[in-house]
Amino acid sequence: MILPVTKEMLTEAGFLRPNFRKEQIPSGVGLVFFLTALVVLTVERFFIVDDSNVYTFLFAVGGMGFFGLIDDVFGTRGASGLKGHFKKLILNHEMTTGGLKALAGGMIALIVSLEFGEGTGFVRWVFLILNALIMALSTNAVNLLDLRPGRAGKGFLAVSLFILIAGTGKIQLFYLAAVSGSLIAFLPLDLKAEAMMGDTGSNMLGMTLGYVAVFVLSTPVKVGFFLFLAGFHLVTEKYSLTKIIENSRFLNYLDMAGRRQKSGE
């Protein structure tokens, strides 16, 4: 119910953007991830369990979605990647919407990390920085995946499965389930290129992964996950992610699975 209403609302408002085939489709439909989580977690908080962390989660995901929405509405493509946005800010003293999103995302991740500090003294600061980086890099990683229909959603579900297997059974896994459910409902529209989640949606998905990961993963696994994210960003700053996927038969198969094909492709 929430998905069709959200899609129709954005369409009626004229919030349309060209997809990679240059077709005008509604963008920012990823707003449905937050709306669904809000409903599900309201029920969870008030009628099932006493879970005060839900407020921090909704702040983190909602905040990242807000700055993603700003980028969807007002953003230009004059700069790309973290390096491009920060280069414009430092060298040209020009703040792009992407740069604003990156800075705000880092601050949101830091604020949230302060809320559940681990250890004391120096150890606490190490975990604070590690947790903040995991949340910030997870958010940007899903954003980087969102270049073709279904790619970001598939990446989110793959990492969610990893977190589910590697993580400990905590209530935060319920947050992951709430967002995953709305994503699974949205994914067919994305694969058919009939709607875009936009930065609104990809930011929410990435923050969800990062937030849940810092809660449920053990320290060794958490460090490994951070190294994976750091490596992913280093590679994608230097090479085209799409070309990497296209050059791998396995990755290309997964990337194309379920996607609507254009005649002649």
N, C-alpha and C positions, 0 to 999 in steps of 0.2 A: 504493500500500500504506500509506504513512504517513498519508494523509488519512482513509481510512475507520477506521483504528485510533484516530486522534486523536478523531474525531467520536464514535465509540462509547465511548471512555474518558470523555469529558466528559458524554455522555448518561447513562452508568451512574453517574457520580458525582453526578448530579442538578444539574449546572451548566447550568440552563436559564433563559432570560430571554424575556420577551415581545418579539416583533418589532413592527414598526409596525402590524401588523394584530392585535396582542394574542394571537398564537399562541405557545405555549411551544416554543422551539427551543434547541438547544445553542449556547452562547456561548463566546467565546474560542478558536474553532476556528482562528483565525489563528496559533495556536501552531505550526501545521504549517509556516508559512513559515520559522521558525527551525530546526525539526527537519530540514526538507529541505535548507536551506542548510548546516547543520552536517554532514550526510552528504556532500553534494556537495563542499563546500570542504575537508573532511578528505581526500577522494580527491585533489582538486586540489593540496592542499598537500604531501602526502606521496608522491604517485606521479607527478605531472605536472610541476609547476614549484616553484621555491623562492620562496614568496610570504609574507613576514613580515607584510604588511599584513592578512592574513586574520584575525589575532588581534584587531587593533583593530576590524575590521569586526564580528566576532562579539560583542565586548564592547559595542559601540555598539548593535547591533540587539538583542542579548539583554538588555541593560540597559533599553532603552526598552520592550521587550516585558514585562519583569518589572514595571515600574511601571504599564504598561497593564493587566496582569493584576490588580494591586492595585486599580485603579480598577474593573475589571470585577467583582471579587468583593465589595469593600467600599464601592464608590462609591454616592453618592446624586446626585440631580439637583437639589439645592437651589441650585446655582449653575451657570452655563454660560458658556463663552467665557473667554478669558484675563482679560478685564476683570472678569468676575464672580468668578472664583476669587481674583484678587489683591485685589479690593475686600473680600472676606470676610477675607482674611488681614490686610490693613492696618487696616481699620476695626473689624472684629469680633474680631481676633486669633484667628481660627478657620482651622485648616488643613484644607482639603478634600482628598479624594484626587486631585481634578483639579489642585488647586494644587500638591500634592506631586509629581504627575507632571510638571507644567510646570517646576518648580524643578529636579527631578532631571534632566529632559531637557536643560535649559540647561547644567547642570554636566557631563553626559555629553558634550554637544556641545563644550564648552570643553576638556575633557580630551583628546578625540580631536583637536581642532584643534591643540592643543599638540604632538601627536605628529608632525604633518607641517607645521610652520611654514615659510612661504615668505619669502624675502628676509631682510634684517637690519635691526636698529634699529627705527625708526618704521614702516617698510613692513611688517616682520614682524608688528607689533601690529595694523596695519590688516587684514592678511590673516587673522590669528588671529580677530579679531572677526567679519569678514565670513564666514569659513568656519563659525564656530560658529553665527552667525545663520541661515545657509542650512540647516544641519542641524536646528536647533531649529524654524524656521518650516516647513520641509518636513514634519517630523513632525506638527506641529499642523495643517497644511493638509489632510493626508490624514485626520486625525481629524475635521476639520470636514466633510469630504465624506461620512463614514460615517453618514449619516442615512437612507438608503434603500438597498434591496438593489442591489448591483452598482456603486453610484456611486463608492465609494472605489477599487475595483478598476479601473474604467474610467479614472478620473483618474490612477491610478498608471501604467497602461499607456500612456496618452497622453503623460505627462511622460517616461516611459522612452524612448519613441520619439524625443522631442525630444532627450534626452540622447545617445541613440545616434547621431543625425544630427549634432548640434552638437559632440559630444565627440571627443576624440582616442582612438585605439585603445590603451587601457591594460587591464591585467589586471582592474581594478575593474569593467569592463563584464561580466566573467564573474560577479561577485557579483550584478549586476542580472539576468542571465539565470537564475541559480539561483533567485532569489526569484520572478521572473516566471513560471517554469515551474510552481512550486507554486501561485501565484495563479491561473493559467489553469485548473489542475485544480480549484481550489476555487470558481471563479467561478460555474459552473452551480448549485451549492448555494446560493450567495449570491443569485443572481438569482431563484431559486425561493423565496426566504425560508425555506429549510430549515435553514440554519445561519448564525451570525453570526461574523465574524472578531473582533468586539469591539475594545476599545481595545488589547488585546494585539496583534492583527493590524495594525490601522491604524497604531499606533506603529512597528511593525517596517517596514511599507511606506514610511512617511514618512522614517524614518531611513535606509533603504536609498537612497532617492532623493537625500537630502541628502548622504550620505556619498560616493556615486559622483559626484555633481555637482561637489563641491569638488575631486575628483581629476582628472576628465577634461575639464572645461570650461575654455576659455581665460579669461583675466581679464575681457575685455569682456563675454563671454557670461555669465560668472559674476555680474558686477555686474547685468546685465540680468535674470537669473534671480532675484537677490535683490530687485530692485525689483518684479518681478512678484509675488513672495511677500508682500512688504510691502503692496502694493496690495490683494492678495487678502484679507489680514487686516483691513485698514482697512474694506473694503467689507462683509465678513461680520460685523464688529462692529456695523455700523450697519443693515444690511439682511438680510433672510432669504435665505439662499442658495437654499433650495427655491423661494421665490417668484420669484427672479431666473431660475432655470432654467425654471420653469413659464411664465414670460412670454416666453421665447424659443423659437420653434418648433424651431429647429435643436438647441439645447441640450436641450430637452424630449424630442425624438426620440431623441437619443443616450442620455439618462437612462433612458428607458423601454425601449429596445431590449433584448430578451431577458428582460425582467422578467415574472414571472407576474402575470396580471391577476386581480383579484377580480371576481366577477360583479357587473355593474352599473357597473364603472369604465370 
